[in-house]
Amino acid sequence: MFLITRLRKSFLMRICLTLAVVSLLWLHVGVFIYRGAEIDFEHSNIELAKPTNLTIPELMEKITIENNEQKIWNSKHVSWPPVNETEFWPKGIVITIQVHNRISYLRKLLRSLSQAAWIERALIIFSHNIYSEELNDIIQSIPFAAVMQIHFPYSTQLFPYSFPGDSPSDCPRDINKERAIAVGCSNAQTPDLYGHYREARYSQTKHHWWWKVNFIFGKIRALRDYNGPVVFMEEDHYVAEDFLHILWLQQKLLNGGSDCSFCNQAHILSLGSYPKYFNHREASNMVDLLPWSSSKHNMGMAFNRSVWINFQQCSELFCSVDDYNWDWSLLHVAQQCLPKLFGDPTNLKMKSKFILGALVLKAPRVFHIGECGVHHRKANCGTDTSTLRKAETSLRSARKAQTLFPSTLKIKNMLGTKGIRLKKGNGGWGDPRDRELCLSLTIFD
């Protein structure tokens, strides 16, 4: 009887041990399946560019050479700067596109750019954080405009296992500070304002944007004498065929004169926004002067060298505010730093303080069609292009009514009627290494 009892206990222990092992294996498989599903969920049906097979030392050398060379592609067919002056953009126009790896969105953007009026007078600068021969082939074969490629030299592709990428010694994002200190991870003392630790894939975006603008205004030799606006876009944007025509009209308003006595208060030209509905048939020539808002006017925005110099004077704040978003960081600059530089110090109530003004279109000419990316996730990323459908429907209606390419713009001054409430940062930028790297990327003339 005693032997039978021992055998039963041994049998039960084996069953329990087997169940425990099976449960553990299932947990690992479940995590693997979940993570795989998450990746598929994020990039379902999106065509992604294949990264290069070069080694990291080879890639670093290649990027250094190309950033120094600054080759302009297609210059034999489309000269830069333009040799013949025209009514629109007589000295040319510069467009920069920040590129990751979503080829399907990039192709849609390029197709829309190819159909835009005056695009042959543009220099399009593609700024990459992934080096890919596949992307190079697409971009270097663009026939409709002069093209340049620059490469962010501190990408996670170049630093996959060390800062500014994710280092094995870094703290996991969601570990609490006490536990982080106990385990001794390298950045345990510096979580962000929400108690989280840095993630390189997010912090890279702000670093890339800041480096790109510094490089364009401070390092690109072909732009040393260029004082016009630079348009900032991303790979998942889409443009209307008259976006450069509209930008020229905005630029004329910005220069002041009899057309608009208050437009010289604008600093940024905004081609894109996020309205619920598009109405290019009725509102194609309407523009408001508004305080610049990071969540509304960050798409297809344009500014010139003098505005950039003002932003540069606030680099300390831009690089220190605890927010991994470049646009929200710029809003802190607009509301905390620029008023101190340009406001009236004798006005204690600050009623006439400096406001970063933007000329904002009622009917946007740049659209965000990316359904999936850093901030957006949908199950049908490759097929759900609801914004693009809405935009094209509105543009078709405007084409029939012949309201695109207006001869003038109707401007309304809303600068003093709407205030932008400054919120605390979104976090993701508590690590002092990010702040130091950001400051080191600043290029002063």
C-alpha positions as CSV (number, residue, x, y, z in Angstrom):
1,M,0.0,0.0,0.0
2,F,2.9,2.3,0.9
3,L,4.5,1.5,-2.5
4,I,1.3,2.2,-4.4
5,T,1.0,5.6,-2.6
6,R,4.5,6.5,-3.5
7,L,4.0,5.5,-7.1
8,R,0.8,7.6,-7.2
9,K,2.6,10.6,-5.8
10,S,5.5,10.1,-8.2
11,F,3.0,9.8,-11.1
12,L,1.1,13.0,-10.0
13,M,4.4,14.9,-9.7
14,R,5.4,13.9,-13.2
15,I,2.0,15.0,-14.5
16,C,2.3,18.4,-12.7
17,L,5.9,18.8,-14.0
18,T,4.8,18.0,-17.6
19,L,1.9,20.4,-17.3
20,A,4.2,23.1,-16.0
21,V,6.7,22.5,-18.9
22,V,3.9,22.5,-21.5
23,S,2.4,25.7,-20.0
24,L,5.8,27.4,-20.1
25,L,6.4,26.4,-23.7
26,W,2.9,27.5,-24.6
27,L,3.6,30.8,-22.9
28,H,6.8,31.3,-25.0
29,V,4.9,30.2,-28.2
30,G,2.1,32.5,-27.3
31,V,4.4,35.5,-26.8
32,F,6.1,34.7,-30.1
33,I,2.8,34.4,-31.9
34,Y,1.6,37.6,-30.3
35,R,4.7,39.5,-31.2
36,G,4.6,38.2,-34.7
37,A,0.9,39.1,-35.0
38,E,1.8,42.6,-33.6
39,I,4.4,43.1,-36.3
40,D,2.0,41.8,-39.0
41,F,-0.7,44.0,-37.5
42,E,1.5,47.0,-37.7
43,H,2.7,46.5,-41.3
44,S,0.0,44.3,-42.8
45,N,0.2,44.3,-46.6
46,I,2.7,47.2,-46.6
47,E,5.6,46.8,-48.9
48,L,8.8,47.5,-46.9
49,A,12.2,48.3,-48.4
50,K,14.9,45.7,-47.9
51,P,17.8,47.1,-45.9
52,T,21.3,46.8,-47.3
53,N,23.5,43.8,-46.7
54,L,26.6,45.9,-46.1
55,T,28.4,45.5,-42.8
56,I,28.1,48.4,-40.4
57,P,31.7,49.7,-41.0
58,E,31.0,49.5,-44.8
59,L,27.7,51.3,-44.4
60,M,29.2,54.0,-42.2
61,E,31.9,54.7,-44.7
62,K,29.3,54.8,-47.6
63,I,27.0,57.2,-45.8
64,T,29.9,59.5,-44.9
65,I,31.0,59.6,-48.5
66,E,27.5,60.3,-49.8
67,N,26.7,62.9,-47.3
68,N,29.9,64.7,-48.2
69,E,29.4,64.2,-52.0
70,Q,25.8,65.6,-52.0
71,K,25.2,64.3,-55.5
72,I,22.2,65.8,-57.4
73,W,20.6,63.1,-59.5
74,N,18.8,63.8,-62.8
75,S,20.6,67.1,-63.1
76,K,21.2,66.5,-66.8
77,H,17.5,66.6,-67.5
78,V,16.3,69.0,-64.7
79,S,18.9,71.6,-63.7
80,W,19.3,72.9,-60.2
81,P,19.1,75.8,-59.7
82,P,16.8,76.4,-62.6
83,V,18.6,78.2,-65.5
84,N,15.5,80.0,-66.8
85,E,13.4,82.2,-64.6
86,T,9.6,81.9,-64.6
87,E,6.8,83.7,-62.9
88,F,6.4,80.9,-60.3
89,W,9.5,79.9,-58.3
90,P,12.1,81.7,-60.5
91,K,14.9,80.6,-58.2
92,G,13.5,77.1,-57.6
93,I,11.9,75.5,-54.6
94,V,13.3,72.9,-52.1
95,I,11.3,69.9,-50.8
96,T,12.6,67.5,-48.2
97,I,11.1,64.1,-47.5
98,Q,12.0,62.1,-44.4
99,V,12.0,58.4,-45.5
100,H,11.9,55.2,-43.4
101,N,11.1,52.0,-45.4
102,R,7.4,52.1,-46.4
103,I,7.8,51.8,-50.2
104,S,4.0,51.5,-50.9
105,Y,3.4,54.9,-49.4
106,L,6.5,56.5,-51.0
107,R,5.3,55.4,-54.4
108,K,2.0,57.1,-53.9
109,L,3.7,60.3,-52.8
110,L,6.1,60.2,-55.9
111,R,3.2,59.6,-58.2
112,S,1.4,62.7,-56.8
113,L,4.5,64.8,-57.0
114,S,5.0,63.8,-60.6
115,Q,1.6,65.3,-61.4
116,A,2.3,68.6,-59.6
117,A,2.7,71.9,-61.5
118,W,6.2,73.5,-61.3
119,I,7.7,70.3,-59.8
120,E,10.5,70.5,-62.4
121,R,11.7,73.6,-60.6
122,A,12.2,71.6,-57.3
123,L,15.1,70.1,-55.7
124,I,13.8,67.1,-53.7
125,I,16.0,66.0,-50.8
126,F,15.3,62.6,-49.4
127,S,16.6,62.1,-45.9
128,H,17.0,58.4,-44.9
129,N,17.3,56.6,-41.6
130,I,17.6,53.2,-43.4
131,Y,20.0,52.6,-46.2
132,S,18.5,50.4,-48.9
133,E,19.6,49.8,-52.5
134,E,15.9,49.2,-53.3
135,L,15.0,52.7,-52.1
136,N,18.0,54.1,-54.0
137,D,16.9,52.6,-57.2
138,I,13.4,54.2,-56.9
139,I,14.6,57.6,-55.9
140,Q,17.6,57.9,-58.3
141,S,15.4,57.0,-61.3
142,I,12.9,59.9,-60.6
143,P,12.6,61.8,-64.0
144,F,10.5,64.8,-63.1
145,A,12.8,66.8,-60.7
146,A,16.3,67.1,-59.4
147,V,17.0,64.8,-56.5
148,M,19.5,64.5,-53.6
149,Q,19.8,61.9,-50.9
150,I,21.2,62.4,-47.4
151,H,21.5,59.8,-44.7
152,F,21.0,60.2,-40.9
153,P,24.4,59.1,-39.5
154,Y,23.0,58.0,-36.0
155,S,20.3,55.6,-37.1
156,T,19.4,52.4,-35.3
157,Q,20.6,50.6,-38.5
158,L,24.1,51.9,-37.8
159,F,23.9,51.4,-34.0
160,P,21.8,48.3,-33.5
161,Y,23.3,47.3,-30.2
162,S,24.5,50.5,-28.7
163,F,23.3,54.1,-28.1
164,P,21.7,55.8,-29.9
165,G,20.2,52.4,-30.7
166,D,19.0,50.1,-28.0
167,S,21.8,48.8,-25.8
168,P,21.6,45.4,-24.0
169,S,22.4,47.3,-20.8
170,D,19.5,49.8,-21.2
171,C,16.5,49.6,-18.9
172,P,13.3,48.0,-20.3
173,R,10.7,50.6,-21.1
174,D,8.2,49.7,-18.4
175,I,10.4,48.7,-15.5
176,N,9.9,50.9,-12.5
177,K,12.8,53.0,-11.2
178,E,13.4,51.1,-8.0
179,R,13.6,47.8,-9.8
180,A,15.8,49.4,-12.5
181,I,18.2,50.6,-9.9
182,A,18.2,47.2,-8.2
183,V,19.1,45.3,-11.5
184,G,21.7,48.0,-12.4
185,C,20.6,48.8,-16.0
186,S,22.6,51.7,-17.4
187,N,20.0,54.5,-17.5
188,A,18.2,53.5,-14.3
189,Q,18.4,57.0,-12.8
190,T,16.7,58.8,-15.8
191,P,13.2,57.6,-16.7
192,D,11.0,60.1,-18.5
193,L,8.3,62.2,-16.8
194,Y,5.9,59.2,-17.0
195,G,8.4,56.8,-15.4
196,H,9.3,55.0,-18.7
197,Y,12.7,54.5,-20.3
198,R,13.8,55.4,-23.8
199,E,13.0,53.4,-26.9
200,A,15.4,54.0,-29.7
201,R,12.8,53.6,-32.5
202,Y,10.9,56.6,-31.1
203,S,13.8,58.9,-30.1
204,Q,15.4,58.3,-33.5
205,T,12.6,60.3,-35.2
206,K,13.3,63.5,-33.3
207,H,17.1,63.1,-33.7
208,H,16.6,62.6,-37.4
209,W,14.4,65.6,-37.9
210,W,16.7,67.9,-36.0
211,W,19.8,66.6,-37.8
212,K,18.1,66.9,-41.2
213,V,17.1,70.5,-40.8
214,N,20.5,71.4,-39.5
215,F,22.2,69.6,-42.4
216,I,20.0,71.2,-45.0
217,F,20.5,74.8,-43.9
218,G,24.0,74.4,-42.6
219,K,25.8,71.8,-44.8
220,I,24.3,71.4,-48.3
221,R,26.5,73.4,-50.6
222,A,23.9,73.7,-53.3
223,L,21.7,75.7,-50.9
224,R,24.2,78.2,-49.6
225,D,22.6,81.0,-51.6
226,Y,19.1,79.7,-51.4
227,N,16.8,81.9,-49.2
228,G,13.4,80.6,-50.2
229,P,11.2,78.2,-48.2
230,V,11.9,74.5,-47.6
231,V,8.9,72.2,-47.6
232,F,9.0,69.4,-45.0
233,M,7.2,66.2,-45.8
234,E,7.4,62.5,-45.0
235,E,7.1,59.3,-47.0
236,D,3.4,58.7,-46.2
237,H,2.2,62.1,-47.5
238,Y,0.4,62.9,-50.7
239,V,0.1,66.2,-52.6
240,A,-2.5,67.9,-54.7
241,E,-1.4,69.0,-58.2
242,D,-1.5,72.7,-57.3
243,F,0.4,72.5,-54.0
244,L,3.4,74.4,-55.4
245,H,1.1,77.0,-57.0
246,I,-0.6,77.5,-53.7
247,L,2.7,77.7,-51.8
248,W,3.8,80.5,-54.2
249,L,0.7,82.5,-53.4
250,Q,1.3,81.9,-49.7
251,Q,4.8,83.1,-50.1
252,K,3.6,86.3,-51.8
253,L,1.3,86.9,-48.9
254,L,4.1,86.3,-46.4
255,N,6.2,89.0,-48.2
256,G,3.4,91.5,-47.4
257,G,2.5,94.4,-49.6
258,S,-0.9,95.7,-50.5
259,D,-2.4,92.2,-50.7
260,C,-2.1,91.6,-46.9
261,S,-1.0,94.1,-44.3
262,F,-0.8,91.5,-41.4
263,C,0.7,88.5,-43.3
264,N,4.2,89.5,-42.3
265,Q,3.3,88.1,-38.9
266,A,3.4,84.6,-40.4
267,H,6.6,82.5,-40.1
268,I,5.4,79.1,-41.3
269,L,3.5,78.2,-44.5
270,S,1.3,75.2,-43.8
271,L,0.1,73.1,-46.8
272,G,-1.4,70.3,-44.7
273,S,-3.9,69.9,-41.9
274,Y,-6.2,67.3,-40.5
275,P,-9.8,68.3,-41.1
276,K,-12.6,65.8,-40.9
277,Y,-13.9,66.8,-44.3
278,F,-12.3,68.2,-47.4
279,N,-14.0,70.8,-49.5
280,H,-11.6,72.0,-52.3
281,R,-14.6,73.0,-54.5
282,E,-15.7,75.8,-52.1
283,A,-12.5,76.5,-50.0
284,S,-9.6,76.1,-52.4
285,N,-8.6,79.7,-52.2
286,M,-9.1,80.3,-48.4
287,V,-6.3,80.7,-45.9
288,D,-6.2,81.7,-42.2
289,L,-3.4,83.3,-40.3
290,L,-3.3,81.2,-37.1
291,P,-0.9,80.4,-34.2
292,W,1.1,77.4,-35.3
293,S,-0.1,74.2,-33.7
294,S,2.1,71.1,-33.6
295,S,-0.9,68.7,-33.9
296,K,-2.6,70.5,-36.7
297,H,0.1,72.3,-38.9
298,N,3.1,69.9,-38.8
299,M,2.4,68.3,-42.2
300,G,3.7,69.9,-45.4
301,M,5.0,72.9,-43.4
302,A,7.5,75.3,-45.0
303,F,9.9,77.9,-43.5
304,N,13.0,79.7,-44.7
305,R,16.5,80.2,-43.4
306,S,15.7,83.2,-41.2
307,V,13.0,81.3,-39.4
308,W,15.3,78.4,-38.9
309,I,18.0,80.6,-37.4
310,N,15.4,81.7,-34.8
311,F,14.6,78.0,-34.0
312,Q,18.3,77.3,-33.6
313,Q,18.6,79.9,-30.9
314,C,16.2,77.7,-28.9
315,S,18.1,74.5,-29.4
316,E,18.7,74.0,-25.7
317,L,14.9,73.9,-25.1
318,F,14.2,71.8,-28.1
319,C,16.8,69.2,-27.1
320,S,15.8,69.2,-23.4
321,V,12.0,69.1,-23.4
322,D,10.9,65.6,-22.4
323,D,9.1,64.7,-25.6
324,Y,10.2,62.4,-28.4
325,N,8.1,64.2,-31.0
326,W,9.9,66.9,-32.9
327,D,6.7,68.8,-33.6
328,W,5.6,69.0,-29.9
329,S,9.1,70.0,-29.0
330,L,8.9,72.8,-31.5
331,L,5.7,73.9,-29.9
332,H,7.5,74.4,-26.6
333,V,10.1,76.4,-28.5
334,A,7.3,78.5,-30.0
335,Q,5.6,79.2,-26.7
336,Q,8.5,79.3,-24.2
337,C,11.7,80.4,-26.0
338,L,10.7,82.6,-29.0
339,P,8.5,85.0,-26.9
340,K,11.6,85.7,-24.7
341,L,13.7,86.4,-27.8
342,F,11.2,88.5,-29.7
343,G,8.5,89.6,-27.2
344,D,8.3,93.0,-25.6
345,P,10.2,92.9,-22.3
346,T,8.5,96.0,-21.0
347,N,5.0,94.4,-21.4
348,L,4.6,92.7,-18.1
349,K,1.2,91.3,-19.0
350,M,2.6,89.9,-22.3
351,K,-0.6,90.8,-24.2
352,S,1.4,91.5,-27.3
353,K,3.9,88.6,-26.9
354,F,5.5,86.9,-29.9
355,I,3.2,84.3,-31.6
356,L,4.6,81.8,-34.1
357,G,2.1,82.5,-37.0
358,A,1.2,80.2,-39.7
359,L,-0.7,80.6,-43.0
360,V,-3.0,77.6,-42.9
361,L,-5.1,76.5,-45.9
362,K,-8.8,75.8,-45.4
363,A,-8.5,73.1,-48.1
364,P,-5.1,71.3,-47.5
365,R,-2.9,70.5,-50.4
366,V,-0.8,67.9,-48.5
367,F,-2.5,64.8,-47.0
368,H,-1.4,62.2,-44.5
369,I,-2.3,58.8,-46.1
370,G,-0.2,56.5,-43.8
371,E,-2.7,54.3,-42.0
372,C,0.1,52.5,-40.2
373,G,3.4,53.7,-38.7
374,V,4.8,54.9,-35.4
375,H,1.5,56.4,-34.2
376,H,-1.0,54.6,-36.4
377,R,-2.0,50.9,-36.5
378,K,-4.7,49.3,-38.5
379,A,-5.3,45.7,-39.4
380,N,-5.5,46.5,-43.2
381,C,-2.6,48.9,-43.6
382,G,-2.0,48.2,-47.2
383,T,-5.6,48.6,-48.4
384,D,-7.2,51.1,-46.1
385,T,-6.5,54.5,-47.6
386,S,-9.5,56.4,-46.4
387,T,-7.8,59.7,-46.3
388,L,-6.5,59.3,-49.8
389,R,-10.0,58.4,-51.1
390,K,-11.6,61.4,-49.3
391,A,-8.8,63.7,-50.7
392,E,-9.2,62.5,-54.3
393,T,-13.0,62.8,-54.1
394,S,-12.7,66.4,-53.0
395,L,-10.0,67.1,-55.6
396,R,-12.1,65.6,-58.4
397,S,-15.0,67.8,-57.5
398,A,-12.7,70.9,-57.5
399,R,-11.3,69.9,-60.9
400,K,-14.8,69.8,-62.4
401,A,-15.6,73.1,-60.9
402,Q,-12.1,74.5,-62.0
403,T,-11.4,75.8,-58.5
404,L,-7.9,74.5,-58.2
405,F,-5.0,76.8,-59.1
406,P,-6.7,80.0,-57.8
407,S,-5.2,83.3,-58.9
408,T,-5.3,84.8,-55.4
409,L,-5.9,83.7,-51.8
410,K,-8.6,85.1,-49.4
411,I,-6.9,85.6,-46.1
412,K,-8.5,85.9,-42.6
413,N,-6.5,87.0,-39.6
414,M,-7.2,84.6,-36.7
415,L,-3.9,85.1,-34.9
416,G,-5.4,86.8,-31.8
417,T,-8.6,84.7,-31.6
418,K,-7.3,81.2,-31.0
419,G,-4.7,80.3,-28.3
420,I,-2.7,77.1,-28.3
421,R,-2.6,75.5,-24.8
422,L,0.9,74.2,-24.0
423,K,0.7,70.7,-22.5
424,K,3.5,68.9,-20.7
425,G,5.7,66.7,-22.9
426,N,4.8,63.3,-24.2
427,G,7.8,61.7,-22.6
428,G,10.3,59.3,-24.2
429,W,13.1,61.9,-23.8
430,G,14.3,61.6,-20.2
431,D,17.7,60.1,-21.0
432,P,20.5,62.7,-20.9
433,R,22.3,60.9,-23.7
434,D,19.5,61.8,-26.1
435,R,19.7,65.5,-25.0
436,E,23.4,65.6,-25.5
437,L,23.3,63.9,-28.9
438,C,20.5,66.3,-30.0
439,L,22.6,69.4,-29.0
440,S,25.7,68.0,-30.7
441,L,23.8,67.8,-34.0
442,T,23.1,71.6,-34.0
443,I,25.1,73.4,-36.7
444,F,25.5,77.1,-36.2
445,D,26.8,79.2,-39.2
